[in-house]
Amino acid sequence: MDAHAGEHPPCCPLYHEAIELIGRRWTGAIVSVLIHRRTLRFCEIAESVPQLSDRLLSERMKELEARGVVCRTVRPGRPVRVEYELTEMGQELAPAVRELETWARRWLAAR
């Protein structure tokens, strides 16, 4: 008999890291907005997630940029325009985010 029979497999550390990254407060909403709208300025993201403070949005955008999920582009001019878009890494979250949105509409909408 297998010595590991009946034991639960350990949680994958990379899965846990991904959930911790995307599961941070407001991060999933930010990623979802960028999936649906592609390139957005800071104020457009803030308008799309109205309960999110500018301070927390700035913090989350810096985290997502540092992890390689979001790309920040500064466009010269007056005023200077800062735009955000998902990197290839971030875009690959789209199927998972859409599935979670479908699940939420099915199971959480009635609550």
Z-matrix of the N, CA and C atoms (Angstrom, degrees):
N
C 1 1.446
C 2 1.528 1 109.46
N 3 1.322 2 115.75 1 142.37
C 4 1.464 3 121.84 2 -179.14
C 5 1.530 4 109.86 3 -65.86
N 6 1.325 5 116.45 4 131.38
C 7 1.467 6 121.12 5 -179.27
C 8 1.522 7 111.97 6 -66.10
N 9 1.336 8 116.75 7 -21.20
C 10 1.467 9 120.58 8 -177.88
C 11 1.520 10 112.72 9 -99.01
N 12 1.330 11 117.72 10 3.64
C 13 1.466 12 120.77 11 -179.00
C 14 1.521 13 109.36 12 -60.18
N 15 1.303 14 115.66 13 134.88
C 16 1.453 15 121.01 14 178.61
C 17 1.512 16 114.33 15 85.64
N 18 1.324 17 117.56 16 -12.38
C 19 1.463 18 120.59 17 177.50
C 20 1.524 19 109.29 18 -81.68
N 21 1.299 20 115.57 19 150.20
C 22 1.460 21 120.29 20 176.27
C 23 1.525 22 108.47 21 -87.48
N 24 1.330 23 117.67 22 136.54
C 25 1.468 24 118.31 23 177.41
C 26 1.534 25 109.64 24 -66.28
N 27 1.309 26 116.86 25 147.55
C 28 1.467 27 119.01 26 179.82
C 29 1.532 28 110.62 27 -68.03
N 30 1.310 29 114.86 28 154.89
C 31 1.471 30 120.01 29 176.55
C 32 1.528 31 108.29 30 -68.09
N 33 1.308 32 115.64 31 132.76
C 34 1.463 33 120.76 32 178.30
C 35 1.528 34 108.89 33 -64.30
N 36 1.318 35 118.45 34 126.54
C 37 1.467 36 120.25 35 -178.29
C 38 1.533 37 112.77 36 -63.24
N 39 1.324 38 118.36 37 -31.73
C 40 1.463 39 119.79 38 178.51
C 41 1.529 40 111.08 39 -72.15
N 42 1.323 41 116.51 40 -37.58
C 43 1.476 42 120.31 41 174.46
C 44 1.523 43 109.03 42 -61.00
N 45 1.324 44 116.05 43 -46.81
C 46 1.465 45 120.58 44 -179.85
C 47 1.532 46 110.96 45 -59.64
N 48 1.318 47 116.41 46 -42.35
C 49 1.469 48 121.00 47 178.99
C 50 1.532 49 110.82 48 -62.68
N 51 1.341 50 116.91 49 -42.03
C 52 1.467 51 121.34 50 178.91
C 53 1.525 52 111.04 51 -63.56
N 54 1.327 53 116.68 52 -44.58
C 55 1.468 54 120.65 53 179.53
C 56 1.521 55 110.38 54 -64.07
N 57 1.317 56 117.50 55 -40.75
C 58 1.463 57 121.04 56 178.70
C 59 1.533 58 111.20 57 -64.32
N 60 1.320 59 117.21 58 -37.48
C 61 1.467 60 121.12 59 179.53
C 62 1.529 61 110.74 60 -69.12
N 63 1.312 62 117.45 61 -56.34
C 64 1.458 63 121.47 62 -176.03
C 65 1.527 64 111.80 63 -75.49
N 66 1.324 65 116.41 64 -25.66
C 67 1.456 66 120.31 65 -178.21
C 68 1.515 67 114.93 66 -83.22
N 69 1.312 68 117.25 67 -2.27
C 70 1.477 69 118.96 68 176.90
C 71 1.510 70 109.59 69 -61.72
N 72 1.300 71 116.40 70 150.23
C 73 1.458 72 121.29 71 -177.73
C 74 1.525 73 110.91 72 -51.94
N 75 1.311 74 116.93 73 123.58
C 76 1.462 75 128.86 74 177.20
C 77 1.523 76 114.88 75 77.08
N 78 1.321 77 119.06 76 -13.22
C 79 1.463 78 120.31 77 -176.28
C 80 1.522 79 111.59 78 -63.83
N 81 1.317 80 117.67 79 -44.16
C 82 1.460 81 120.92 80 178.27
C 83 1.515 82 112.14 81 -59.27
N 84 1.332 83 117.01 82 -40.12
C 85 1.464 84 121.31 83 178.61
C 86 1.528 85 110.59 84 -65.37
N 87 1.306 86 117.51 85 -41.33
C 88 1.470 87 121.67 86 179.05
C 89 1.523 88 110.11 87 -63.09
N 90 1.326 89 116.53 88 -47.79
C 91 1.464 90 120.65 89 179.84
C 92 1.520 91 110.31 90 -61.68
N 93 1.327 92 117.63 91 -42.15
C 94 1.464 93 121.55 92 178.92
C 95 1.529 94 111.59 93 -60.44
N 96 1.315 95 116.66 94 -43.78
C 97 1.471 96 121.18 95 178.66
C 98 1.528 97 110.22 96 -61.26
N 99 1.315 98 116.86 97 -43.00
C 100 1.462 99 120.09 98 -179.71
C 101 1.531 100 111.75 99 -70.35
N 102 1.310 101 117.95 100 -31.43
C 103 1.466 102 120.64 101 175.90
C 104 1.526 103 109.78 102 -64.16
N 105 1.310 104 116.37 103 -42.60
C 106 1.463 105 120.96 104 -175.39
C 107 1.521 106 113.79 105 -81.26
N 108 1.333 107 117.06 106 -24.30
C 109 1.467 108 118.92 107 -174.05
C 110 1.521 109 114.29 108 -120.98
N 111 1.303 110 118.49 109 0.09
C 112 1.477 111 125.68 110 177.01
C 113 1.521 112 114.37 111 66.40
N 114 1.349 113 117.67 112 -95.81
C 115 1.463 114 121.54 113 -175.50
C 116 1.523 115 109.39 114 -104.84
N 117 1.327 116 115.78 115 126.71
C 118 1.469 117 120.36 116 -178.23
C 119 1.518 118 110.84 117 -137.94
N 120 1.320 119 114.22 118 150.64
C 121 1.459 120 120.21 119 171.62
C 122 1.525 121 108.37 120 -84.48
N 123 1.318 122 116.03 121 163.37
C 124 1.461 123 122.03 122 -177.96
C 125 1.527 124 110.68 123 -53.09
N 126 1.329 125 116.54 124 -47.75
C 127 1.468 126 119.91 125 -176.65
C 128 1.532 127 111.48 126 -65.37
N 129 1.321 128 117.97 127 -30.46
C 130 1.461 129 120.97 128 178.52
C 131 1.532 130 111.13 129 -70.98
N 132 1.322 131 115.91 130 -37.07
C 133 1.472 132 119.36 131 175.59
C 134 1.525 133 108.58 132 -65.79
N 135 1.332 134 116.55 133 -44.52
C 136 1.469 135 121.18 134 179.63
C 137 1.535 136 111.09 135 -59.81
N 138 1.316 137 117.58 136 -40.07
C 139 1.468 138 121.21 137 178.10
C 140 1.524 139 111.76 138 -66.74
N 141 1.324 140 116.84 139 -33.01
C 142 1.454 141 121.60 140 -178.36
C 143 1.527 142 112.89 141 -76.18
N 144 1.321 143 116.28 142 -22.04
C 145 1.468 144 121.59 143 178.13
C 146 1.533 145 106.73 144 -127.39
N 147 1.339 146 117.35 145 74.98
C 148 1.469 147 121.40 146 -167.98
C 149 1.531 148 115.96 147 -62.61
N 150 1.304 149 119.85 148 -25.84
C 151 1.469 150 120.19 149 -179.38
C 152 1.525 151 112.66 150 -79.23
N 153 1.318 152 117.36 151 -9.89
C 154 1.462 153 123.41 152 -176.09
C 155 1.533 154 110.46 153 -83.25
N 156 1.328 155 116.53 154 125.89
C 157 1.470 156 120.01 155 178.75
C 158 1.525 157 110.23 156 -73.51
N 159 1.329 158 115.98 157 154.27
C 160 1.467 159 120.78 158 178.01
C 161 1.524 160 111.38 159 -60.56
N 162 1.322 161 116.98 160 -38.20
C 163 1.461 162 121.20 161 -179.86
C 164 1.526 163 110.89 162 -62.07
N 165 1.334 164 116.37 163 -46.52
C 166 1.455 165 119.92 164 -179.04
C 167 1.524 166 111.02 165 -71.23
N 168 1.331 167 117.77 166 -36.62
C 169 1.463 168 120.76 167 176.70
C 170 1.526 169 109.71 168 -61.26
N 171 1.307 170 117.20 169 -45.21
C 172 1.465 171 121.31 170 178.73
C 173 1.530 172 110.90 171 -59.71
N 174 1.318 173 116.24 172 -43.78
C 175 1.465 174 121.47 173 179.48
C 176 1.533 175 110.51 174 -62.06
N 177 1.334 176 116.92 175 -46.18
C 178 1.467 177 120.67 176 -179.00
C 179 1.528 178 111.53 177 -66.03
N 180 1.340 179 117.14 178 -39.08
C 181 1.463 180 119.69 179 179.60
C 182 1.526 181 110.23 180 -64.50
N 183 1.317 182 117.56 181 -39.53
C 184 1.467 183 121.08 182 177.39
C 185 1.522 184 110.41 183 -63.45
N 186 1.328 185 117.17 184 -41.96
C 187 1.468 186 120.85 185 178.41
C 188 1.525 187 110.83 186 -63.04
N 189 1.336 188 116.60 187 -46.66
C 190 1.464 189 120.51 188 -178.86
C 191 1.529 190 111.40 189 -64.91
N 192 1.322 191 116.48 190 -36.98
C 193 1.459 192 120.11 191 177.37
C 194 1.536 193 110.29 192 -67.25
N 195 1.320 194 116.83 193 -43.61
C 196 1.464 195 120.99 194 -179.63
C 197 1.531 196 111.51 195 -62.96
N 198 1.321 197 117.56 196 -33.13
C 199 1.463 198 121.61 197 -179.76
C 200 1.523 199 112.54 198 -84.94
N 201 1.348 200 117.59 199 -5.34
C 202 1.459 201 120.54 200 177.40
C 203 1.516 202 114.51 201 85.42
N 204 1.340 203 117.33 202 14.58
C 205 1.468 204 121.72 203 -179.83
C 206 1.523 205 110.23 204 -86.83
N 207 1.326 206 116.88 205 -32.17
C 208 1.469 207 123.28 206 -176.42
C 209 1.523 208 109.43 207 -125.14
N 210 1.316 209 115.00 208 144.10
C 211 1.456 210 121.85 209 175.23
C 212 1.532 211 108.07 210 -110.84
N 213 1.309 212 116.81 211 132.03
C 214 1.471 213 123.19 212 179.21
C 215 1.519 214 107.76 213 -106.37
N 216 1.340 215 116.70 214 126.61
C 217 1.457 216 122.02 215 179.92
C 218 1.525 217 109.12 216 -122.52
N 219 1.325 218 116.47 217 128.48
C 220 1.466 219 122.03 218 177.31
C 221 1.521 220 107.65 219 -98.71
N 222 1.322 221 116.16 220 121.09
C 223 1.463 222 122.75 221 178.47
C 224 1.524 223 108.50 222 -100.68
N 225 1.350 224 117.38 223 122.72
C 226 1.468 225 119.59 224 -179.27
C 227 1.523 226 111.61 225 -67.34
N 228 1.288 227 115.02 226 159.36
C 229 1.461 228 121.56 227 179.33
C 230 1.506 229 109.33 228 139.54
N 231 1.311 230 114.68 229 -174.51
C 232 1.466 231 120.93 230 178.13
C 233 1.497 232 108.47 231 -123.34
N 234 1.273 233 119.84 232 111.58
C 235 1.462 234 126.44 233 -5.87
C 236 1.529 235 110.95 234 -77.27
N 237 1.310 236 115.31 235 163.71
C 238 1.463 237 121.10 236 175.81
C 239 1.524 238 107.14 237 -64.96
N 240 1.336 239 116.10 238 136.84
C 241 1.465 240 120.44 239 179.28
C 242 1.519 241 109.07 240 -108.07
N 243 1.314 242 115.69 241 130.27
C 244 1.459 243 121.30 242 175.68
C 245 1.524 244 107.06 243 -110.58
N 246 1.327 245 115.67 244 124.78
C 247 1.457 246 121.15 245 -178.90
C 248 1.523 247 109.91 246 -119.30
N 249 1.309 248 114.66 247 149.15
C 250 1.459 249 121.34 248 178.98
C 251 1.518 250 109.22 249 -123.78
N 252 1.329 251 114.97 250 141.50
C 253 1.456 252 119.97 251 173.00
C 254 1.519 253 108.25 252 -149.04
N 255 1.319 254 114.88 253 159.13
C 256 1.458 255 118.92 254 178.73
C 257 1.526 256 109.83 255 -74.02
N 258 1.304 257 115.72 256 142.43
C 259 1.461 258 121.53 257 172.16
C 260 1.535 259 107.43 258 -77.30
N 261 1.308 260 116.25 259 179.21
C 262 1.470 261 119.58 260 175.24
C 263 1.529 262 110.06 261 -57.81
N 264 1.317 263 115.86 262 -40.54
C 265 1.463 264 121.01 263 177.80
C 266 1.531 265 110.60 264 -59.26
N 267 1.325 266 116.49 265 -46.09
C 268 1.463 267 121.36 266 179.48
C 269 1.513 268 112.66 267 -66.47
N 270 1.325 269 116.93 268 -39.20
C 271 1.462 270 121.13 269 179.94
C 272 1.520 271 111.78 270 -63.87
N 273 1.322 272 116.41 271 -29.79
C 274 1.456 273 119.72 272 179.07
C 275 1.521 274 113.01 273 -70.88
N 276 1.319 275 117.64 274 -7.28
C 277 1.467 276 121.68 275 173.40
C 278 1.533 277 111.73 276 -79.00
N 279 1.323 278 117.73 277 -14.53
C 280 1.463 279 121.46 278 -173.45
C 281 1.525 280 113.84 279 -52.32
N 282 1.335 281 120.35 280 -50.30
C 283 1.474 282 118.55 281 -179.55
C 284 1.538 283 112.65 282 -59.45
N 285 1.317 284 117.17 283 -41.42
C 286 1.464 285 120.36 284 -179.55
C 287 1.528 286 110.85 285 -66.91
N 288 1.329 287 117.19 286 -41.80
C 289 1.465 288 121.05 287 -179.93
C 290 1.526 289 109.81 288 -65.30
N 291 1.321 290 117.45 289 -43.08
C 292 1.470 291 120.45 290 179.28
C 293 1.525 292 111.60 291 -63.54
N 294 1.324 293 116.72 292 -40.07
C 295 1.472 294 120.23 293 177.15
C 296 1.530 295 110.73 294 -63.53
N 297 1.320 296 117.02 295 -41.13
C 298 1.458 297 120.74 296 178.68
C 299 1.532 298 110.40 297 -65.90
N 300 1.329 299 117.31 298 -39.51
C 301 1.464 300 120.75 299 176.33
C 302 1.530 301 110.79 300 -61.54
N 303 1.335 302 117.44 301 -42.79
C 304 1.462 303 122.05 302 178.03
C 305 1.527 304 110.14 303 -62.90
N 306 1.317 305 116.35 304 -45.56
C 307 1.461 306 121.12 305 178.39
C 308 1.525 307 110.32 306 -59.82
N 309 1.327 308 117.23 307 -44.63
C 310 1.468 309 121.40 308 -178.86
C 311 1.524 310 111.53 309 -62.45
N 312 1.339 311 116.62 310 -43.54
C 313 1.470 312 119.12 311 178.70
C 314 1.527 313 110.91 312 -63.32
N 315 1.325 314 116.21 313 -37.57
C 316 1.470 315 119.95 314 -178.48
C 317 1.527 316 112.17 315 -72.30
N 318 1.310 317 116.66 316 -46.64
C 319 1.454 318 119.62 317 -170.10
C 320 1.523 319 115.90 318 -101.53
N 321 1.307 320 117.73 319 -22.72
C 322 1.476 321 118.85 320 -175.97
C 323 1.524 322 113.05 321 -105.67
N 324 1.305 323 118.42 322 -18.20
C 325 1.467 324 121.53 323 -176.91
C 326 1.530 325 111.61 324 -63.19
N 327 1.314 326 118.42 325 -33.53
C 328 1.464 327 121.95 326 -177.06
C 329 1.524 328 112.70 327 -78.12
N 330 1.294 329 118.21 328 -8.72
C 331 1.473 330 120.69 329 -176.43
C 332 1.485 331 112.83 330 -85.51
